């Protein structure tokens, strides 16, 4: 069971890294441009995009600023297959 949890967390971190990279590229932004807009160093941003640091474990404000900069829905970034359900259950009441 513990091994499964590690695998799931690793999957989530790699998935988030892929989404960040792909979205940045769709917007034709460099890593430097994203980092400047967010207010962090390029190396700090690269940790997220390379999967070396899990964006889901950072300060919520920083995560939201990164999502806003990349025009990403935080629910889609965090809740892989359940984003619509989470939104429906918790935010539309």
N, C-alpha and C positions, 0 to 999 in steps of 0.2 A: 504494500500500500504506500509506504513512504517513497519508494522508487517511482511509483506512478505520479505522485505529487510533484516530485522533482522534474519529471518529464513534462508534465502539464505546464509547470511554470516556465520551463525552458522553451516549450512550444509557444507560449503566450508572448514571451520576450522576443523571440525570433519573428513571430508574426507581426508584432507591433513595429519592430525594426524595419521589416519589409514594407509595411504600410507607410511609415514615415518616409522612407527612401523613394518609394514609387510616387507618393503624392508630391513630394518636393520636386521630383523630376517632371511630373505632369505640369506643375506650375512654372517650370523652367527657372527654378531657383537654385542657387549654389548652397552648399552647406554653410558657407560664410554669410550669405545673405540671410538665411534663416536664423543663425546664431546672433547676428547683429540685431535683427528685428526683435528677437526674443530677449536679448540682453544677457546672453551667456557667451562663453568662449566657444570657438569652433571645436576645440577638443571635447568640451562638455557635450555639445550637440552630437558630435560623432560617436560618443559612447552610446547614445540612444540608437542611432541609426545602424551601428555595427552590432547591436545586441549585447554590448558589454555592460550596459546598465539598463535595467528594466524601467521604462517610463511609467509603468503602473505603480512604482514604488517611490516616486518623487513627490515633492510638495505639490499639492493639488493645484495651486496657483500657477506653478511652472508648467505643469502638464496642460492646463487649460490655455495658457498663453501659446504653447507650441501648437496645440490643436487649432487655435484661432489663426495663428500665422499661416498654417498650412491648409486652412479652411477644411478642417477635419471634424467630423462629429465624434466627440469623446466617447459616446456610447458604442459606436462602431469600432473604435480603436480598442476598447477595453472588453466588451462583451461579445466577442466573435459571432456566435450564432444566436444570441439572446437579446440583442440590442432592441429590437422592436418590442419584445415581450416586456423588458424592463421599463421601457418608455411608457407602454400602455398601462402596466400595473402601478407604476409609481408616480407618474408625472401628468397623467391626463385626467385625474380625478378632480 
